[in-house]
Amino acid sequence: MNVALWIAAGLLALVALGSGISKTFLSKERLAAQPGGEWTHSVSTGFLKTLGCLELLSVVGLILPAVLDIAPVMVPVTAACWVLLLTGAMIARGRLGQGKLVAGDAAYFAIAVFVAYGRFVIEPFSS
């Protein structure tokens, strides 16, 4: 179970890295032109950059606390925050009629729930 939780956390970290880099460093116009980027029209550039920075911080929160054994409870807390983020993403994409993207977000949602529940309940890090 521990290995599965590490793999799931690593996958979420990779998703957060890619998403965070694109939101932080690409222009709003370029993001809006991407498939599924229509939602960016209704948010400010500052919101978009802030969201990207938070996603980049989540990369750190999903991996480093456990690796360094410093506040490892931050791993499931970060995963729980991803659950909230993906809930918002699924709602926004659903309103735009982007069913395939909602399904993809739902898969990441399930992985985030698995990491949060797994690290809070099934196999927490011992400190």
C-alpha positions in Angstrom: 0.0 0.0 0.0 2.9 2.4 0.8 4.3 2.0 -2.7 0.9 2.6 -4.3 0.5 5.7 -2.2 3.9 7.0 -3.2 3.2 6.3 -6.9 -0.2 8.1 -6.7 1.4 11.1 -4.9 4.2 11.2 -7.5 1.6 11.2 -10.3 -0.3 14.0 -8.7 3.0 15.9 -8.3 3.8 15.5 -12.0 0.3 16.7 -13.0 0.7 19.7 -10.6 4.1 20.5 -12.0 2.9 20.6 -15.6 -0.3 22.5 -14.8 1.5 24.9 -12.5 4.3 25.7 -15.0 1.8 26.4 -17.8 -0.4 28.6 -15.6 2.5 30.5 -14.1 4.6 31.0 -17.2 2.3 31.0 -20.2 0.2 34.0 -21.2 -3.5 34.0 -20.5 -4.1 34.2 -24.2 -2.0 31.2 -25.0 -3.7 29.2 -22.2 -7.1 30.2 -23.5 -6.2 29.0 -27.0 -5.4 25.5 -25.7 -8.1 22.8 -25.8 -10.0 23.1 -22.5 -8.7 26.6 -21.9 -12.0 28.4 -22.3 -12.4 28.8 -18.6 -9.5 31.2 -18.5 -11.6 33.9 -20.1 -13.6 34.3 -16.9 -10.7 34.8 -14.5 -8.1 37.5 -14.1 -4.4 37.0 -15.0 -3.5 37.4 -11.4 -5.9 34.6 -10.4 -4.4 32.4 -13.1 -0.8 33.1 -12.0 -1.7 32.6 -8.3 -3.3 29.3 -9.1 -0.2 28.2 -11.0 2.0 29.1 -8.1 -0.2 27.2 -5.7 0.0 24.2 -8.0 3.8 24.4 -8.0 3.8 24.6 -4.2 1.6 21.5 -4.1 4.4 19.6 -5.9 6.6 20.3 -2.9 3.7 19.5 -0.4 3.1 16.1 -2.0 6.7 14.9 -1.9 9.2 16.8 0.3 7.5 16.5 3.7 7.6 12.7 3.5 11.1 12.5 2.0 12.6 14.9 4.6 10.4 13.6 7.4 9.4 17.1 8.3 5.7 17.5 8.9 4.7 14.5 6.8 1.1 15.2 7.6 1.3 17.9 4.9 1.2 15.1 2.2 -2.4 14.1 2.9 -3.3 17.8 3.6 -2.0 18.7 0.2 -3.9 15.8 -1.4 -7.1 17.0 0.3 -6.5 20.5 -1.1 -6.2 18.9 -4.5 -9.6 17.3 -4.0 -11.0 20.8 -3.5 -9.2 22.2 -6.5 -10.4 19.4 -8.7 -13.9 19.8 -7.5 -13.8 23.4 -8.7 -12.2 22.3 -12.0 -14.9 19.7 -12.6 -17.7 22.2 -11.9 -16.1 24.8 -14.2 -15.6 22.3 -17.0 -19.1 20.8 -16.5 -20.6 24.3 -16.9 -18.7 24.6 -20.2 -19.9 21.3 -21.4 -16.4 19.7 -21.5 -17.4 16.2 -20.5 -14.2 14.5 -21.5 -12.1 16.9 -19.5 -14.4 16.4 -16.5 -13.7 12.7 -16.8 -10.0 13.3 -16.7 -10.3 15.6 -13.7 -12.5 12.9 -12.0 -9.6 10.5 -12.4 -7.2 12.9 -10.8 -9.8 13.6 -8.1 -10.0 9.8 -7.3 -6.2 9.7 -7.1 -6.1 12.7 -4.7 -8.8 11.1 -2.5 -6.8 7.9 -2.5 -3.7 9.7 -1.3 -5.5 11.8 1.3 -7.4 8.9 2.7 -4.5 6.5 2.4 -2.1 8.8 4.2 -4.6 10.0 6.9 -6.2 6.6 7.6 -4.7 3.5 5.9 -1.0 4.1 6.0 0.0 7.4 7.7 3.6 8.4 7.9 4.9 7.7 11.4 6.6 10.6 13.1 
